[in-house]
Amino acid sequence: MNSIMITILSLSLSGSILALVLLAGKPLLTNRVSKAFSYYIWLLVLLRLVLPIATPMNVMGSLFGMEQASVNSTVTEQTGIPAGNETVQIDGQTAVSSNTQAVPLEPQPNKTADTQWLFSVWNLIKNNLLWIWLAGSVISLGWFLTAYTCFSRRMRRSCLTPHSDDLAVFERMRGDKRVRMACSSHAATPMLIGVMRPVIVLPQLAYVRNGMDKELTNILRHELTHYRRKDVLYKWLAVAVTSLHWFNPFMLLIHREINRACELSCDEAVISRMSADEKQSYGNTLLALSANRRLSAGILATTLCEDKKELKERLISIMKYKKKSTWGGALALVLVFLLAGCAAALGTANGSGSAITPSGSTLTAASAYSREMSGTIINWHDTGSSYSLDTNGNVILSYHNGKTTGKAPLTLQQSGSAEITSIYNTGFYISNDKTALAYGDATGTEPVTVLISDDMGKTWSSANIDLNGAVASWKCIGFTTMNDGWLVVCSFSGMGQEMHYVYTTSDGGKTWTPVLGNIDDVYSRMLSGAGFINNKVGFLCFRYETDFQPAICVTRDGGLTWSKLFIDLPEKYSGDNKTPFSPVFDGTNIILPVLLSDRHGDGGDVGMVYLISQDEGQTWQCETSMPANADVTGGNGTTGNNAEEAHIGANSGPQITDSVDAKWKEKYNDIDINNEWISAQQNAIALFGSLKNDSQQGVVEVIFMDDSGNNTVNLEKRYLSPAKHGALKASEIGAKDYTLVATDEDGLKWNFQIYNGFDPDTPLN
């Protein structure tokens, strides 16, 4: 459910509970506190209904959190939706797009047609709940405005100047020159209408001439009291809040109680300085001028008396009136504080089912995990947050460049078959603010489990997602705020094809809802990465294919529809295969890396370019280096052509050195590093050695950096030697710049390629 709607519903519920508390205490407060207190205390209810302010721990936050957590996050088949292709610009060139039509999916075998139809209808309503609420609010407020405008216009047009004797009484009493008096044959009872141009409208009578001067005085005292207290403005506030909560039947009761308390408190204010005879006269005036029927609810006016059913209560209140003692005032003050505390304790909930706090919005940058052609999971955007496995396979989390560590309640295999839960089929999202891991369902007999931590691994919560028999492979997960997140679960279907199940959460990961649209109707190849800017705009990236490169699909409506994003890279990359990886975001700005391969005809990776957008992916630029500090807000940067040419022939060739930079030893402190290989352009480094927790396991850590000279890490890859023969050491430069020979402690030599790892045909001896 949309986080705004969760907030609205929690406000409505907390306001209704507070109103019930007031109504329940009404018999106890009668004759103990003033009618003015009973009137103005309803302002607290109105404020509770509109202000999303709460204490950190509150009833609504807990209630909505429990309700959300009790929902079982299960998946049903997504409905096919129309899909097309988008036209984008890159380097000033417009790409041509074509349209395709999606084919509706058949319902799942265990779902009846009726159930599928009901599910689709419910999803349609749920996904558009915010618009339904907005439409209802506009209609409700529009009805009040129309009813008031028509009545006010009709009444003002029928107004006549009162008799001069009546005007003289009015001029003597009114004080404020802005309010005026008129009479009308349409007025069944005296009333005050208007906020900017207030007017007291009386039934068409000559009061003084007919000996009704006392009645006129009582009428004017009543209506001028309404005017001075701004009661019409109070009624407009009640109408605005009622329109916001048009779906809540309690609002009718609240509105009625405010109107009732308004007249009682006005009577009290009028008679507070009257004698017994004057009170009797005032009561007689109410009896004489009470209306035969109520005005329409949309007519916002204060009236002398329009409902004979309520007249009895008002007359009794008048006759029993006694000035409240100091104790009554003290009791009223105590009750104000108690009810304010009750309002704060009731609170409100946001999308996470908790009190709204600043932590519900911005997240620090997270590592960007993607999947290579080989199935290896890589982190191309290092933000100082990462994971590793200890000797027992426990997931160890690292934050702030290793200064803070945590442990996930999860054990993984370093490698293995598709049926084994390993790092190759587990999704990771790691930032200093939020950590999410998605794993499981490698056999189709268990749910996918999502683990969530908001405190760097100290505490964890979990949610299960049932794929209804589908076998999950890789998962890609991320969050755009502390509350809003997304998850893509892949299910291999053979011959380079995958099914993709996309979910969203708006409660911090407690529950996950399948999106209505089906990406597989648009493109269903192997996913290589994913990312969402917000809960509407997102991108799915796929490994290279001959028909569509780089293969990127975009949604701009939260997954309801998907389309191919055709981006033409510069001509010099036309001979390369292009695999896009998970994008990273800075507001509406996007960095989306594209891995290039096959340039030399041997299937190896040859480099990476970066697609940069500053308008949520409407237009793109291509660069050959990562913008400094992954910040794309500072301008368009250097174009791909210039950046590439600036590094040709910068160094004589790659180097092998035993002088390893201390910062690499500190960063990769789980490796005993022997030596390092440095590329010709000094933008790639390979560290050779062994694992500290397993000295027989050789390891190579490959680091790719941008070309800015700041040694900013863009991509990290770790390769384990195929056989355990002790620590590795780079020993020979290969025939090509990105190849070399590594030797282990037993003297075995291994061909190694920087982009693809160990040659399967080695060792050489």
Secondary structure, DSSP 8 states (H G I E B T S, - for coil): --HHHHHHHHHHHHHHHHHHHHHHTHHHHTTTS-HHHHHHTHHHHHHHHH-----SS-HHHHHHHHHHHTS--B---------EEEE-EETTEE--------------TTS-HHHHHHHHHHHHHHHTHHHHHHHHHHHHHHHHHHHHHHHHHHHHHT-B---HHHHHHHHHHH--SS-EEEEETT-SS-EEE-SSS-EEEEES--TTTTT-HHHHHHHHHHHHHHHHTTHHHHHHHHHHHHHHTTT-THHHHHHHHHHHHHHHHHHHHHHTT--HHHHHHHHHHHHHH--SS---TT--EEES---HHHHHHHHHHHHT-----HHHHHHHHHHHHHHHHHHHHH----TTSS---GGGS------EEEE-TTS-EEEEE--S-EEEE-TT-EEEEEETTTTEEEEEEEE-BSS--TTS-BGGG-EEEE-SS-EEEEE--SSSSS-EEEEEESSTTSS-EEEEEB-TT-----EEEEESSSS-EEEEEEEEEETTEEEEEEEEESSTTS--EE-SS-GGGT--B-EEEEEESSSS-EEEEE---SSSSSEEEEESSTTSS-EEEE----GGGTTSEEEE---EEETTEEEEEEEEE-TTSSS-EEEEEEEEESSTTSEEEEESS--GGG--TT-----HHHHHHTTTTSSSS-EEES---HHHHHHTTTEEEEEEEE-TTSSEEEEEEEETTEEEEEEEEEEEE-SSSS--EEEEEEEE-SS--S-EEEEEE-SSTTEEEEEETT--EEEEETTTEE-TT----
